[in-house]
């Protein structure tokens, strides 16, 4: 008898993980599929989509399970998942993370916000919303977000055996990183225990979220003449906030001595300066603030700061927009001035 709670018309139970590079969603998908196949005897498959493997770029990991007598002949991305795991809320800006979700589907979000705020951001009407503060768990246990998310996913997918995932964690880390086995098992256990759920009534006439396939911004009809690259290898025209993994530098001007140590180590020119006069009337550059559009949260500036002007802060939605300072770049033909 099947242990899968639900299946699509092809006989699959499907999971899609939405993440950014560096949070471990690719490994999480592999471990999840391995635990289902080896632990429960299900047929399963896993693969990921992650473009250039750049830290901070969008990543998707796909998992399919089916009964042992069903062959998996589909190798396309999961477009109508039963479960979606969202590893980073910054994805809301650029990715429709709930695209294709079934009417009675489950969305798991790594967040410390409340249900109503997340439901509004995702435009969810029904189904089940689950929340786990995976980042805080990972920071406290000195691990990564992925094992906390796996713990929460196992609570959601209650047909899976948690003990088998603990075995997978041991097999994954014990040879090369034996010191990470117990911290990751603790992280998994906390994710399993600390996830919270809220189910919204699903009417019989409910339809799932329509799946939308992202198309390239430029094609053969819309490309610039001569194949001009409009966004070169710089961050002037890009928003790098999706690269942050939960923390950003907080600036307190009252403690700043304008030594520029932060600016020296910053790889993306995030600090905004303005000309002024010191107490003796001498001309000097003063640090005005941080342009968070270009900040990927490496926190090198916090390490370099000799005072308490810069500190690491758990990012909340809206903080960067409310507290950032914008560069006054002027784009001109032939370069940037």
N, C-alpha and C positions, 0 to 999 in steps of 0.2 A: 504493500500500500504506500502511496506517495506521502512523503513528509513535507513537501513543498506547500506553503499556505495558499498560493495562487499561481496561475500560469497564464501566459498569453496563448494565442492561437497556434503557435509553433511548439508549445509545451515548455517554454522557458520562464524561469523566475529571474528577472534582470535588475541589476544594480548599476548605478552610474555615480562615480565620485568626481566632484568638481573641485579643483584645487589650483594652487599656483606652484611653480617649480620651487623645490626646497622643503616642502612640508611632508613629503614621503607618501603621496597618494599612489604613485606607481607601485611602490613596495607593498603598500597596504592592500591594493587590489590583488597582487600575486599571493600574499599570505592568506587573504580571504578565500580565494579560489582553491588554494592548496588545502586549507582546513576543511572545506566542504567536500572535496573529492576524496582525500585520504581519510578524513574522520567519519564521513557519513556514507561513503560509497556512491555519492552522486556523480553524474557527469558534469563537468564544468569547464569553462574557458575564461581566460583573462587576457586583455591587451590594453595598451594605453595610447593616448594621442598627446604628444607634448612638443611638437614643432622642433625648435632649435635647442631644446633642453636648457634654455636660459633661466637662471634663477629669477623668479618673479613673473614669468610668463604663464599663461593659462595652461592647465594640464587636465586631461580627462582620463579616468581609468574605468574600464568596463568589465563587469563580471556577469556571466550567465551560468545558471544551474538548471539541470533538468534530471528527470528520473533516469536510472541506469539503462533502461531499455530504449531511451531516446538518443539518437545521434545528433551531435551539434554540427550542423552544416552551415550555419549562419556565422559569418565573420565580419559583419558590418557593425558600425558603432551602435550602441544602445540608444534608441530614439524615444522609446516609450517605457521608461523604467518604472518598476514597482517601488524602488527605494532610491533616494538621492542623498548623497552625503556632501555637504558644502563645507570645505575646510577653511575658507577665508571669506569674510564678508565683503572685502574689497572687490570681489568678483562681481558683485551686483552692478558695478559701474559699467562693465564692458561685456558681461556674459549673461544670457538669460538662463540662469542655473536650473530653473524648474521647467524648462521647455520639454514638452512631451509627457509630463507626469500623468499617470493614470488617475482617474477620479478619486479612488480610495488609496492613493499612494501615500508614502511616508517621506518627509523631508527632515533630515538631520542637519543641524547647523551648529558650527563651532562659534559660540557667542556667549556673552554674559548679559545680554539684553533680555527683555521680557517677551512673551509670546505675541502680544498684540502688535508691538513695533515690528517684529520680524515678519509676521503675517502680512502687515501692510506693505512692507518693502518688497516682499515676494509676490504680492497680489494673489494670495491664496484665498480661496473661498471655502474649501472643504478638504477633507483628508486629515492626516495626522502630522503635527509639527513636533519635532523633538529637538531639545536644546541641551548641549553639554559645553561647559567651559574648558575645552580641551587644551587651550593655550596655557591657562593657569596650572592645570594638572601637569603639563609637560615641563613648565618652568620649575615647579616645585620638585618634581621627580628627576630633573635634569635629563629629560629624554626629548622625543619629538611628538608633535601633534598626532601623528598617524596612529600610534598604538592606543591613544585615548579615544580617537574616533572609532577604531576597531572595536574597543570595548563597548561603546555606545551602539554601534551597528549590530553587535551580537545580542544586545538586549532587544533591539528592534526585530532582528531576524531570529526569533526565539526557536526556530527549528534547528539552528546551528548549535553545536556543542562547545561551550566556552573552554572546557578543559583541552579540547583538541587545538584551539587557537593558542593556548598556553604552551602546548607541545611544539607548535609551529614557531612561536617566538623563541623557544629554546633552540630548536634546530637552526633558525636563521642567524642567531647571534653567538652561540656557544663556541664555535671554532675560531672566528676572527676577533670577536668582541665579547668574551665571556663576562666581563665586568658589567655589560649592559643587559644581561639576561634578567636579573631580578628587578632592576629599575623599570624595565619595559613591562614585566608582568604586573608590577604594582600599578603602572600607568594604565594598562589594560583593565585591571580590576576596578580602578577608580572610575574610568570611563563607563564601565558596565554599571556601577553602583550609582553614579551621580547624574546620569542622563535623566531629563524630565520630559514628560509627554503631555500633549493636549490634542484631543481629537475633536474636529468640527464635523457636525452632521453632514453626511453626503446624501443629497436627494437622489431618488431613483433615476431621474432624468439628467443627472449630472454628466458633463462631458469632461474629459481630461484636458490638460493644457495642450494647445496646438504646438506641435514641434516645428521649430523654425531652423532652417539650415543657414549658417552664416556664409555669405558669399564674399569673394575678394572685393576690396574697395576699388581696385583698378583692374580693368580688363583691356582687351585689344581695342575697344571702342572709346574707352575713357582714359587711357594712359596718356601722360604728357608727351608732346612731340619730342622725338629723339630719346625717349626712355629716361627722362630726367627723374632722378631720385629726389622726391620732395622732402623727405625726412632723412637726412644723412645720419652718420654714426655719431649722433649727439642727442641730448635729451631736451633741446630747446623746444621742439614741437611735441614732446611726448609727456604723458603723465605717468610717472614711475611709482605712484603710491601703491599700486597693486603688488609691488615687489616687497613691501614691508610685511614682516611676518608677525605683526602684533604689537611692535614697539616703535616709538619714534623719539627723537630728542626734544626735550622741553627746554625752552629758552627763558631765562629770567634776567632781564636787562640790568636790574639793580645790582646784581653780583658780577657783571661783566667788566673786565679790565681792557677789552678791545685789543688783546694780544695777537689775535688772528691765528692762534694754534689750531682752532677748529677748521678754519678756512684752508689751512695748509694740508690737513689730512683728508678733507672732504673730496671724494672722487667725482662728484657731480655738481660742484659749484652751487650749493644750496643756500649759501649765506649771502644776505643782502646788506650792503654797506652804503653809508651816506657820508658826505663830506660835512665837517663841522669844525668848531674851534674848541680847544681845551680851556681850562680855567685861566691860563695865561694868554689866551687869545691866539695861540698857535694853531695853524691848520692841521687837522687830523681826521682820519677815517674812523667812523663809529659804526659798530655792528647794530643794524636796525632790526634784524630778525631772520627767520628761516623761510625759504620758499619751499613748502612741502611738496609741490608738484614734482620736484626733481629728487626728493629724498627717498631712498630705498630702505632706510632704517638700519644701516650698517652699524651705527652708533660709534664709529671711530672718533667722532667729534667729542662724545661724552668722555671717552678714555683720554683724549688729549687735553681737555679743559683743565687748567690748573686751579680753577675756582669752582664754586657750586652753581655757576651760571647755566650749565648744561647738565641735564639728568635724563635718565631713560624713563619713559612714560608708557603705560599700557594704552594703546590707541583706542579711542572710542569714535564712533561715526560722527562726523561733523567737527571734530576737534581741529583737524588740519585746516579746514576752510575758515574757521572762526579765528584761529590764532596765527595763521601763516602771513607772511609778507611777500608780495609779488615783486619779482625782478622787473625792471623797466627795459626789457629788450626791444630793440627796433629792428625788424627784418628789412634788409635792403637787398637790391640786386647784387649778386656776387658774394654775399656773405652776411654776417650778423654784426651789427655795431651797437 
